[in-house]
């Protein structure tokens, strides 16, 4: 399978690897220090995120840990505050294995609260603050939280779900800051008893189908990411500052950014929200030497007018995923980024790739066992040969990424056992083997390197978020004028991911209510999941799963719809399609200015 995308992904040669290896010599002490972390350890071993944090505090008590809007918090201060929050939660009855939900925008107390929860052996449920209504109700139902800690201004989000859905205890951050003044700053004793195999976080992901799923992240997997991404990939030094403006329900902030700082005793500078026009100014203000990204963020930055701060920073490394090969060189050159540490990972995945050797336009290298295989475009499942075994895509091939599941590399799965089972491919290459189905199409670049190509299945990625087609369809089908809806992602030139498009048929006697439908989807969906294109059709072919129909509709996109009218989403409702709308999506007419998250641009377009 050859696509324009794979044509931009270079083969990786032995020379590339040797050149990269020579370039990292000065970081060898950091890399060698984390190698023991890759030795397989039993899940019962007493080690956890909270314990590793207290060890870092002991080494660097007075070094800045968190920086936010001109104020800094040292490791010692953050630890004491985390302990006070842990004491408060203990008084609320929170014990090992309980769930505490966190619904908040970016500020230092989100990180400190996460540390407080995991110090108790409890599980932090990181809620997406864009969710409302049925989606938020579903997410809360998956984790059965005992307590929810939330920003006061997000009370309105909680008011969109039935009261019985909410956890028994609700604490705003304003209340929490007052109540912990009488709590103990001493490390909780339970922290030393927490084993690696315990779940530390629930991270919400759409997976490949359906409503959001709560993927489990164990202490072991988070700490492995700290060693692999932080120690081998980012390689921060104690005097470094890594900046993130991504929300903490996103693993690029929660896992990559926090762990990279914690591993080396560096500082994490937090942006309240992402602003394309202010991003490099904030890097300068925070004296940042590194930052985390998602691909769309990079494209927004390139679309900004050139300014003096483009190269007035001290950044030497950027870490993240989704930087597309067509803008890789331009991004690195314009902003003077010495090293881009691209990676491939997923909240529920048991494998990760990290660009350790600095190969341009690559998601990096993995030492773990994986396979790239042929797949059925309609089902998203691996294609099997006459012998019943999965078919390899071949050397330098493009196909579905599978990762072997074994005792050393387990699959933590979701809170929903049935959803977990759907992600496992059995008897793939030998009787009894088990493999994780990533749902992602990748390209084999050689020397255990891959390039990311696309996501398949009933999920597409837009503005850094996974969008489940069934979630959007459920909201559309609830509109009284709509008979049926099929949702799919369509590529838009000049953007990353795929934009949401819906083909709908109307009930007999109903006409298209452009303003009413826009208000309906705004209320029922996060901004990033709102369909940007709506196609009105007289009839949708009936199949058992819509798979065949979805494939054809994706190919037709918004430019090959025959006599079916197409409308696009604006602040004034849905209006008739025009090419200028696509230009705005691609950034040609996008005005400079702040946005709360890259996903929010979808609503503004």
HELIX and SHEET records of a PDB file:
HELIX    1   1 UNK A    4  UNK A    7  1                                   4    
HELIX    2   2 UNK A   14  UNK A   23  1                                  10    
HELIX    3   3 UNK A   25  UNK A   27  5                                   3    
HELIX    4   4 UNK A   28  UNK A   34  1                                   7    
HELIX    5   5 UNK A   35  UNK A   38  5                                   4    
HELIX    6   6 UNK A   49  UNK A   59  1                                  11    
HELIX    7   7 UNK A   75  UNK A   91  1                                  17    
HELIX    8   8 UNK A  108  UNK A  119  1                                  12    
HELIX    9   9 UNK A  133  UNK A  143  1                                  11    
HELIX   10  10 UNK A  152  UNK A  154  5                                   3    
HELIX   11  11 UNK A  155  UNK A  158  1                                   4    
HELIX   12  12 UNK A  163  UNK A  165  5                                   3    
HELIX   13  13 UNK A  173  UNK A  179  1                                   7    
HELIX   14  14 UNK A  180  UNK A  182  5                                   3    
HELIX   15  15 UNK A  189  UNK A  193  5                                   5    
HELIX   16  16 UNK A  219  UNK A  225  1                                   7    
HELIX   17  17 UNK A  226  UNK A  234  3                                   9    
HELIX   18  18 UNK A  251  UNK A  251  1                                   1    
HELIX   19  19 UNK A  252  UNK A  257  3                                   6    
HELIX   20  20 UNK A  258  UNK A  264  1                                   7    
HELIX   21  21 UNK A  279  UNK A  285  1                                   7    
HELIX   22  22 UNK A  295  UNK A  303  1                                   9    
HELIX   23  23 UNK A  308  UNK A  310  5                                   3    
HELIX   24  24 UNK A  325  UNK A  335  1                                  11    
HELIX   25  25 UNK A  417  UNK A  422  1                                   6    
HELIX   26  26 UNK A  469  UNK A  477  1                                   9    
HELIX   27  27 UNK A  514  UNK A  524  1                                  11    
HELIX   28  28 UNK A  527  UNK A  529  5                                   3    
HELIX   29  29 UNK A  547  UNK A  556  1                                  10    
HELIX   30  30 UNK A  579  UNK A  586  1                                   8    
HELIX   31  31 UNK A  598  UNK A  600  5                                   3    
HELIX   32  32 UNK A  601  UNK A  604  1                                   4    
SHEET    1   A 8 UNK A  71  UNK A  74  0                                        
SHEET    2   A 8 UNK A  64  UNK A  68 -1                                        
SHEET    3   A 8 UNK A 267  UNK A 270  1                                        
SHEET    4   A 8 UNK A 241  UNK A 244  1                                        
SHEET    5   A 8 UNK A 290  UNK A 294  1                                        
SHEET    6   A 8 UNK A 317  UNK A 321  1                                        
SHEET    7   A 8 UNK A 339  UNK A 344  1                                        
SHEET    8   A 8 UNK A 353  UNK A 354 -1                                        
SHEET    1   B 6 UNK A 169  UNK A 172  0                                        
SHEET    2   B 6 UNK A 147  UNK A 150  1                                        
SHEET    3   B 6 UNK A  99  UNK A 103  1                                        
SHEET    4   B 6 UNK A 123  UNK A 126  1                                        
SHEET    5   B 6 UNK A 199  UNK A 205  1                                        
SHEET    6   B 6 UNK A 213  UNK A 218 -1                                        
SHEET    1   C 5 UNK A 364  UNK A 365  0                                        
SHEET    2   C 5 UNK A 449  UNK A 455 -1                                        
SHEET    3   C 5 UNK A 434  UNK A 446 -1                                        
SHEET    4   C 5 UNK A 398  UNK A 404 -1                                        
SHEET    5   C 5 UNK A 370  UNK A 373 -1                                        
SHEET    1   D 4 UNK A 364  UNK A 365  0                                        
SHEET    2   D 4 UNK A 449  UNK A 455 -1                                        
SHEET    3   D 4 UNK A 434  UNK A 446 -1                                        
SHEET    4   D 4 UNK A 424  UNK A 426 -1                                        
SHEET    1   E 2 UNK A 459  UNK A 462  0                                        
SHEET    2   E 2 UNK A 465  UNK A 468 -1                                        
SHEET    1   F 5 UNK A 482  UNK A 490  0                                        
SHEET    2   F 5 UNK A 499  UNK A 506 -1                                        
SHEET    3   F 5 UNK A 533  UNK A 536  1                                        
SHEET    4   F 5 UNK A 566  UNK A 570 -1                                        
SHEET    5   F 5 UNK A 573  UNK A 576 -1                                        
END                                                                             
